[in-house]
Structures are given as structure tokens and as C-alpha cells.
Amino acid sequence: MVYKMDLNVLLRENLKKFTSYEPGEQPTEEGWTKLNTNENPYPPIPEILEDIKKAINDKLRLYPDPTSFELRKEILNVLLRDKDTLTNRNSIFIGNGSDEILDIIFKVFIDPGDEIIIFYPSYGLYKVLGTLYNAKIKEIPLNEDFSIPDSAYSVKGKLMFINSPNNPNGKSFGNATILKLCGSFPGIVVVDEAYADFSNQTCLSLLKKAKNIIVNRSFSKSFSLASLRIGFALADPEIIKEMNRVKLPYNTNYLGQIAALSCIKHNNKIFEQNKKIISERQRLSDKLDKFNGVSVLSSDANFIFIKFEDKSKTLKFVWDLREMKILIRHFSKPGLYNYIRVTIGTEEDNDKFLDAFKEIANKYL
Ligand SMILES: Cc1ncc(COP(=O)(O)O)c(C=O)c1O
């Protein structure tokens, strides 16, 4: 006989209304041009692959360093050396991607019913985690030009999430705005800088000016390591200490730590390679802007947000591009129906996208 269970009785109450995060499509078969999930189009440079290969040895049998000591040291001493940031090793936390860091921040600060502030539109995971942890979510619509509205300077709550550059529109919020929010907000301001390496600004220097800020960074985008899941956060050591208390013991894996260390060693070469993404962003934007009925928002990230004047055309582009095996991102959400988000690919990917776009535009625009 098989013993029974009643999942409805056993499940946490709030999972009944919970909708999980919907990741962009990751097709398993070959042949797709993937411009939908903001991955770096270039694989890790050969030096990094070599370091990963060398690391595949007896050490795989052992647990990784739970404190990611070497990685923290190198991030501070090498990667951020010129960034005018905090220099204490205890001001840095390494996570299993920056997504895990967001989860840990909720674990540290949010009791059921605590208020969090998020902006709309922005990265969808903030709201998903807010719901999961039973937070009271105050969602503030960004202004039409995606800037922060004045009402944000008078809100209260425990956590405020700012994504800079903001996903999906790609624009950064200036440091004056972020610092002003740190001053007015009574809780912690989390600045998610997953895409900051593609812009010419960062708020890292604000760590010296505000105690209530956490800056969250990723190795997934600018360092091409999305699959190895490494992110890091910088904050006051008192905050980092609490994050360490709640994290799972071995949250990051050995190969991820090795690969991230290698990225830091070769960061000049990688950032040089990323310049191609930045120049392609400009080329793609200029070309697309020339189409009637289409405008491209200025972006500081490795993706662009394209607006269609006629909302009814947007999905036609999404479907036809899909037919041509090109994946881009569309958000079926208020205010976003007439936009598509396109990740910057290699020159070849982008040409393929442009050719396809032209063909579809001939039909519909
Ligand atoms: C704004 C933002 N933050 C964080 C992440 C997740 O990054 P990671 O791979 O470091 O978890 C993403 C991924 O798309 C993102 O867009």
C-alpha cells in the first residue's frame, strides 16, 4: 500500500497565490540565435577555459571554500582596485549568482508583512521573492522616461530595489538619485548592478557615503560565466556578517570560484572584448532607429529596448522572429506590450537579427 498525502494542507499558505519567476527560454537544440536572456555572446576567453580545465582534478572530491576567501581578496585588490569602494574583505559577500544574493537579502531582512519598495518596470525577481517571503510589496511606476518619480523620496519600508542599468529599458539611474534615495529611505537600498560593466557608471563609490546600501554584482553578464553562478555583493561589514549567517554552507562551487578568479586575472582582455558589445549596441540602435514606427531607447546595458508605435505590430515581430529561429524577449505586461528587448549578440548574430527585422518590417511597417 502507498501512504497518502494532502499537499493542499501541507503547503505554505502563501504558495497558493505565488507565481514563480518565468525565465527566458533556453532551447536545448542547436540552431537558435539567442537574444532573449542577456547572456554574453562571447564564450570565456581561452585562458579562463584553460584554468577551469586545470582545476578539474582531485579537488572536485572536496567541498569548496565556504568563505570564497581568495575570490573576495582578488575582487577587492584587483577588480575593484580603482573604483573607490570599501576595502575591507568583510565588506564583500560571494553568492551563487546575484539572484542568490537577492534571496539572501530577503532572508536577512524580511519578516512576513514587512514592506519592500520595487519599481515598475524592473527585474521581475524582486517581486517574486517579495511574494515568496510574504512581504508587503509597494510597486512604484517609473516615469514615462523610466526615471524615478518624486514619490519615491517619501516612501518607507525595509528594502528598496534599484536596478541600474534597469532591466528591461537599459538606462542607469545617476548616483545623485541613488544617494538621495539612500538619504530618504529608512531601510536598505539594494542596487542591482548586474549590467554595470557595460555602462560608464557605477554606484560603488556610494558605499563610502551611505551605510544603508548593498551593491549587487554578477559574473554572468560581463564575464560570460552565467552557467557557473557567481555574483558578489558589497556592503557595510555588519550587513555582510548577517548575510553570512544565513547562507547555505557551500553556496558557491569550486569551479565557479576558479573561473571567477581567472576572469579577474584577465579582466583587461575581457573588458576589451566587451567593447565590441558596446559598439554593436550603438550600431544596432542606429540601424533600427531608421525604421518607420520604431524607436530604440538609449541603453547602458548589453541589451536594447525597442518601442513600436503601433502596439499590434509588436507580437507579429516576436512570432516572425521566432519562426526564423531568433529569440528575443517580449513582456506581456501593462505598459510594455509595445516593446521588445533584444540582447546584443556577436556581429554575426546582430546582422542576422537586422536582416530578419528588415524582412518583417517590409511586411508590417
Ligand atoms: C537585473 C538582473 N539582476 C540579476 C540577474 C541575475 O544574475 P545572476 O546570473 O548573477 O544570478 C539578472 C539576470 O538576468 C538581471 O537581469
The ligand as an SDF file (V2000), in Angstrom:
LIG
                    3D

 16 16  0  0  0  0  0  0  0  0999 V2000
   18.7810   42.8170  -13.2010 C   0  0  0  0  0  0  0  0  0  0  0  0
   19.3010   41.4430  -13.0260 C   0  0  0  0  0  0  0  0  0  0  0  0
   19.8140   41.0800  -11.8440 N   0  0  0  0  0  0  0  0  0  0  0  0
   20.2840   39.8430  -11.6340 C   0  0  0  0  0  0  0  0  0  0  0  0
   20.2310   38.8960  -12.6510 C   0  0  0  0  0  0  0  0  0  0  0  0
   20.7180   37.5120  -12.3570 C   0  0  0  0  0  0  0  0  0  0  0  0
   22.0950   37.4460  -12.4580 O   0  0  0  0  0  0  0  0  0  0  0  0
   22.9000   36.1930  -11.9610 P   0  0  0  0  0  0  0  0  0  0  0  0
   23.1380   35.3330  -13.1370 O   0  0  0  0  0  0  0  0  0  0  0  0
   24.1540   36.7830  -11.3910 O   0  0  0  0  0  0  0  0  0  0  0  0
   22.0960   35.4960  -10.9040 O   0  0  0  0  0  0  0  0  0  0  0  0
   19.7180   39.2220  -13.8900 C   0  0  0  0  0  0  0  0  0  0  0  0
   19.6550   38.2140  -14.9460 C   0  0  0  0  0  0  0  0  0  0  0  0
   19.1130   38.3490  -15.9960 O   0  0  0  0  0  0  0  0  0  0  0  0
   19.2250   40.5290  -14.0750 C   0  0  0  0  0  0  0  0  0  0  0  0
   18.6840   40.8990  -15.2420 O   0  0  0  0  0  0  0  0  0  0  0  0
  1  2  1  0
  2  3  1  0
  2 15  2  0
  3  4  2  0
  4  5  1  0
  5  6  1  0
  5 12  2  0
  6  7  1  0
  7  8  1  0
  8  9  2  0
  8 10  1  0
  8 11  1  0
 12 13  1  0
 12 15  1  0
 13 14  2  0
 15 16  1  0
M  END
$$$$
